[in-house]
Every structure is written in C-alpha cells, then in structure tokens.
Amino acid sequence: MKYSGWPETGELVVGKVEEIEDFGVFVDLEEYEDKRGLIHVSEVASGWIKNVRDHVSEGQTVVCKVLEVDEDAQQIDLSYKDVNDHQRSEKIQEWKNEQKADNWMTLAFGEDISDEQYASVANELIAEFGSLYDGFEQAAIHGPEALDSTDLDDDEVEQLVQTARENVSVPYVTVTGYVNLESAAEHGVDDIKEALQAAEGNGDIPEEVELDVTYVGAPEYRIRVKAPNYKTAESQLEESAARAESEIESLGGTGSFHRERQTEEE
C-alpha cells in the first residue's frame, strides 16, 4: 500500500536510492505514490564527506527523516544521518509488516479488489488501529469483536478475520502461578476436582487464551496461562485462581494462590 499524500516533517520514511550526485542523493519513497526526496550531501553523514558513494549506493533501501516538505515546489528534504540504528531497524520492520498486510488484503478480497474498496477497508483499519498490520493482528487475536467499532460490513469483517487467523503469527506470553487446594471433608477429593474445573473456567475461557491446570504435588496445582499480551495473561491467571479458591471454600475447604512453587521439586 502506498499513500497518495505527503509525508510530514519529522516523520521517518523508507526509500530506495535512485540517483547519487556530488551534491546529494535522490530517494524514491516506498510508502508514498510518486514521491521523491533529496538527501543533501550535508545530511548524508556527519563530518566532511569525500565521496557520497562511500555511505550509500544505488538501489539501497534507506530510512530517512523528513526535514521539510514543500508541496508547491514538489520537494521533500531528507536526512540520512539523523536516523540511528534502532530507529532504522524499527522502521524497516514496520514497513515490512505493512507489506505483509498489503498482501493479506489481496488474500482477503482477491486480486481484483477495487481501489475504492481497498481504500475504504484500509482507512477503517488504520483509523482504528494505526496501521493495516495492527488491524490484522487484532483481528487474529480477538476475532470479529476487534472490528466492532469500525464501519466495515459483516462480509468484510469475516474475510479479514479468516485471513488474519490463517496468516498472522500472533505474539504470545505465558505466565504461571500456583494454587493450594485442601479439603478435609468426606468427599474432599471430589470437592478439589470441582475446584479445578472452576479454575479451568468450565469451558468459558476467551478463544485467544490457553489455560492449563496441572497437578504438582498435594496440595499444590499449577495454573499456566498463554495469552496475546501480559495484561490478559495476568488477568486470566488471577481469575482462574480466584474461581478455584471460591469453589473450594464454598465446599468447606481452603484455597490460596501464590506465584512461586512451594512443594519440594520432584
């Protein structure tokens, strides 16, 4: 996807070096339609430059900072030296992600998707999530609910979610905690089983979350949660432990949650 407008001053942009002259470097911007910028020789590198080609070469993909945009003169002034390694790496990854998302749009709606529909869907995702890639990622994690606040129709939502879940590699985090469950009642074993079922959510766990409860050593049980982000994982872990404690206590037993394993290692 290429934007039809102009970059903003201070923005980092990805470009390809097309021409190198003694006075500077011409760069075609990869993210903007028919836009070319100039890196003046003084913005290629710090200090005196003997040969511009010692720093850049034709065909090279570069990340630059936009210094000034003059739409009337059709001129974009860029700086190569003002971008550090971390910014460069981060921007290149962001650009690659958007290229992936651009391909996913084709997978979702077909190669003959009209420019109008593409722009309509893309603008909805960018407005809601900041980028196409982030929109697909959220659709993969949360499903149709992630797109509830957009103006996309049901068919578009279905196609986006299906494509996202088939193609997006969702980042996950895993957290672990432990719960002690004890019951001196006659049917104590059954009571603990019910508490463990409660911990597992009785089938009412969000689709994007994996939750497992395993035996460690009486009276301790491990709760492991895998979720798309730390906040969700922690929340699901605490809720799981709270359900187990509440259930065992309602049956006359006791329960307690802790983060570190307390029983002796096997």
PLY file of the C-alpha trace (Angstrom):
ply
format ascii 1.0
element vertex 266
property float x
property float y
property float z
element edge 265
property int vertex1
property int vertex2
end_header
0.00 0.00 0.00
1.27 3.46 -0.91
-0.16 6.67 0.44
-1.29 9.30 -2.05
-0.48 12.27 0.18
2.72 13.77 1.52
4.90 12.75 4.48
5.03 15.04 7.49
8.04 16.91 8.82
9.85 14.75 11.38
8.43 11.51 10.00
10.68 8.54 9.30
10.28 7.20 5.77
11.60 4.22 3.82
13.08 4.88 0.40
15.23 3.45 -2.34
18.31 5.29 -3.55
17.81 6.06 -7.25
20.44 8.67 -8.11
23.65 9.81 -6.47
25.15 13.19 -7.30
28.00 15.14 -5.75
25.51 17.48 -4.08
23.23 14.80 -2.69
21.14 11.66 -3.06
17.72 11.26 -4.69
15.47 8.77 -2.94
12.16 7.33 -4.18
9.83 6.95 -1.20
8.49 3.42 -0.89
5.42 4.39 1.17
4.18 7.30 -0.95
2.96 7.36 -4.54
5.21 9.21 -6.97
7.18 10.96 -4.25
10.93 11.54 -4.37
13.10 13.19 -1.75
16.59 14.65 -1.68
19.26 13.97 0.90
21.63 16.93 0.66
25.27 15.89 0.95
25.43 17.60 4.36
22.67 15.24 5.59
24.25 12.02 4.37
26.75 11.70 7.21
28.36 13.78 9.93
31.62 15.49 9.12
33.35 16.02 5.82
32.33 13.66 3.02
34.91 12.83 0.38
32.65 10.56 -1.66
28.89 10.16 -1.17
29.13 6.62 -2.53
31.17 5.63 0.49
27.94 5.98 2.51
25.10 4.96 0.17
24.71 3.12 -3.12
22.13 2.94 -5.93
19.32 0.53 -5.17
19.94 0.63 -1.42
16.92 0.74 0.88
17.35 3.56 3.38
15.44 5.08 6.27
15.43 8.88 6.38
13.98 11.64 8.49
11.80 14.20 6.74
13.29 17.66 7.32
10.96 19.78 5.22
8.11 19.34 2.75
7.32 21.95 0.10
4.26 20.77 -1.79
4.23 23.77 -4.12
7.79 23.10 -5.21
7.20 19.33 -5.11
10.23 18.99 -2.86
10.97 16.78 0.13
14.20 17.34 2.05
15.54 14.29 3.88
18.26 13.43 6.36
20.04 10.09 6.45
22.45 10.93 9.25
19.67 11.86 11.75
18.37 8.27 11.92
20.03 5.97 14.45
20.37 2.19 14.15
17.44 1.45 16.47
15.10 3.78 14.57
16.26 2.33 11.26
15.64 -1.26 12.36
12.25 -0.44 13.86
11.09 1.46 10.79
12.21 -1.25 8.37
10.29 -3.84 10.40
7.20 -1.63 10.41
7.49 -1.22 6.63
7.88 -4.97 6.11
4.83 -5.58 8.29
2.77 -3.22 6.16
3.92 -5.05 3.04
2.68 -8.29 4.59
-0.64 -6.66 5.45
-0.92 -5.39 1.88
-0.59 -8.98 0.65
-3.17 -10.11 3.20
-5.63 -7.58 1.80
-5.27 -9.28 -1.57
-5.76 -12.70 0.02
-8.83 -11.48 1.86
-10.59 -9.73 -1.02
-8.96 -11.10 -4.16
-6.53 -9.65 -6.67
-9.32 -7.77 -8.41
-10.28 -5.77 -5.32
-11.18 -2.25 -6.44
-9.13 0.73 -5.37
-12.23 2.13 -3.71
-12.87 -0.94 -1.54
-9.19 -1.28 -0.70
-9.03 2.34 0.43
-12.28 2.03 2.37
-11.18 -1.07 4.30
-7.61 0.14 4.78
-8.72 3.52 6.09
-11.01 1.86 8.63
-8.18 -0.33 9.93
-5.65 2.49 10.01
-8.08 4.84 11.77
-8.89 2.25 14.43
-5.52 0.53 14.94
-2.89 2.86 13.48
-1.79 0.52 10.71
-3.03 -2.27 8.45
-0.77 -4.79 10.15
-2.02 -3.96 13.64
-5.59 -4.27 12.39
-4.95 -7.78 11.06
-3.10 -8.72 14.25
-6.01 -7.63 16.46
-8.45 -9.47 14.20
-6.35 -12.63 14.57
-6.25 -12.31 18.35
-9.77 -11.14 19.19
-11.80 -12.15 16.14
-14.80 -10.15 14.89
-15.10 -8.30 18.20
-11.87 -6.44 17.42
-13.61 -4.81 14.46
-16.89 -3.93 16.17
-16.09 -0.23 16.34
-15.31 0.04 12.62
-17.81 0.68 9.80
-16.81 -2.50 7.96
-19.72 -4.68 6.84
-20.20 -8.27 8.02
-18.67 -9.84 4.90
-15.57 -7.65 5.13
-15.15 -8.48 8.82
-15.49 -12.21 8.11
-12.93 -12.09 5.31
-10.46 -10.07 7.38
-10.73 -12.32 10.42
-10.40 -15.52 8.40
-7.35 -14.22 6.54
-5.80 -12.88 9.74
-6.16 -16.18 11.57
-4.64 -18.06 8.65
-1.65 -15.77 8.19
-0.79 -13.68 11.24
1.76 -15.03 13.69
0.39 -13.71 16.96
2.87 -12.90 19.73
2.03 -14.66 22.99
3.21 -14.50 26.57
2.99 -17.22 29.20
2.54 -16.71 32.95
2.41 -19.29 35.71
1.03 -19.37 39.22
0.10 -21.97 41.84
-2.94 -22.64 43.95
-3.13 -24.79 47.08
-6.42 -26.62 47.48
-7.28 -28.60 50.62
-10.42 -30.26 51.93
-10.89 -32.46 54.99
-14.45 -33.34 54.03
-15.55 -36.91 53.36
-15.76 -36.17 49.65
-12.70 -33.95 49.68
-11.24 -35.43 46.51
-14.42 -34.66 44.60
-14.50 -31.16 46.08
-10.98 -30.50 44.81
-11.94 -31.81 41.37
-14.79 -29.31 41.27
-12.43 -26.52 42.29
-10.04 -27.50 39.50
-12.87 -27.46 36.97
-13.75 -23.98 38.17
-10.11 -22.94 37.74
-10.22 -24.18 34.16
-13.23 -21.96 33.53
-15.75 -24.72 32.81
-15.30 -24.03 29.09
-15.80 -20.27 29.45
-12.29 -19.05 28.55
-11.68 -16.45 25.81
-10.82 -18.05 22.49
-7.40 -16.38 22.30
-6.35 -17.71 25.73
-4.89 -21.12 26.59
-5.27 -22.13 30.24
-3.99 -25.38 31.76
-4.21 -26.61 35.35
-1.89 -29.47 36.31
-1.06 -31.39 39.49
2.29 -30.58 41.08
2.18 -32.31 44.43
-0.53 -32.29 47.10
-1.97 -29.81 47.85
-0.44 -27.74 45.05
-1.65 -27.25 41.47
-0.03 -25.26 38.67
-2.00 -22.79 36.56
-0.35 -21.84 33.29
-1.88 -19.19 31.03
-0.85 -18.35 27.47
-2.35 -15.14 26.07
-1.66 -12.46 23.43
-0.38 -9.96 25.99
0.84 -9.78 29.58
-2.21 -7.90 30.90
-4.65 -10.52 29.60
-2.46 -13.38 30.80
-2.16 -11.97 34.31
-5.88 -11.25 34.50
-6.81 -14.76 33.39
-4.34 -16.28 35.85
-5.74 -14.34 38.80
-9.34 -15.06 37.78
-8.58 -18.77 37.46
-7.06 -18.92 40.94
-9.95 -16.90 42.39
-12.50 -19.32 40.90
-10.70 -22.29 42.42
-10.44 -20.63 45.84
-14.08 -19.59 45.82
-15.27 -23.07 44.83
-13.23 -24.99 47.40
-14.18 -22.55 50.17
-17.88 -22.87 49.28
-17.47 -26.62 49.85
-15.81 -26.17 53.23
-12.19 -26.40 52.16
-9.39 -23.87 51.88
-7.52 -22.38 48.95
-4.60 -19.99 48.48
-2.81 -18.56 45.46
0.93 -17.91 45.16
3.36 -17.16 42.33
6.25 -19.44 43.30
6.16 -23.19 43.70
6.06 -24.22 47.34
6.26 -28.03 47.29
9.53 -29.86 47.00
10.80 -30.35 43.46
10.26 -33.83 42.10
0 1
1 2
2 3
3 4
4 5
5 6
6 7
7 8
8 9
9 10
10 11
11 12
12 13
13 14
14 15
15 16
16 17
17 18
18 19
19 20
20 21
21 22
22 23
23 24
24 25
25 26
26 27
27 28
28 29
29 30
30 31
31 32
32 33
33 34
34 35
35 36
36 37
37 38
38 39
39 40
40 41
41 42
42 43
43 44
44 45
45 46
46 47
47 48
48 49
49 50
50 51
51 52
52 53
53 54
54 55
55 56
56 57
57 58
58 59
59 60
60 61
61 62
62 63
63 64
64 65
65 66
66 67
67 68
68 69
69 70
70 71
71 72
72 73
73 74
74 75
75 76
76 77
77 78
78 79
79 80
80 81
81 82
82 83
83 84
84 85
85 86
86 87
87 88
88 89
89 90
90 91
91 92
92 93
93 94
94 95
95 96
96 97
97 98
98 99
99 100
100 101
101 102
102 103
103 104
104 105
105 106
106 107
107 108
108 109
109 110
110 111
111 112
112 113
113 114
114 115
115 116
116 117
117 118
118 119
119 120
120 121
121 122
122 123
123 124
124 125
125 126
126 127
127 128
128 129
129 130
130 131
131 132
132 133
133 134
134 135
135 136
136 137
137 138
138 139
139 140
140 141
141 142
142 143
143 144
144 145
145 146
146 147
147 148
148 149
149 150
150 151
151 152
152 153
153 154
154 155
155 156
156 157
157 158
158 159
159 160
160 161
161 162
162 163
163 164
164 165
165 166
166 167
167 168
168 169
169 170
170 171
171 172
172 173
173 174
174 175
175 176
176 177
177 178
178 179
179 180
180 181
181 182
182 183
183 184
184 185
185 186
186 187
187 188
188 189
189 190
190 191
191 192
192 193
193 194
194 195
195 196
196 197
197 198
198 199
199 200
200 201
201 202
202 203
203 204
204 205
205 206
206 207
207 208
208 209
209 210
210 211
211 212
212 213
213 214
214 215
215 216
216 217
217 218
218 219
219 220
220 221
221 222
222 223
223 224
224 225
225 226
226 227
227 228
228 229
229 230
230 231
231 232
232 233
233 234
234 235
235 236
236 237
237 238
238 239
239 240
240 241
241 242
242 243
243 244
244 245
245 246
246 247
247 248
248 249
249 250
250 251
251 252
252 253
253 254
254 255
255 256
256 257
257 258
258 259
259 260
260 261
261 262
262 263
263 264
264 265
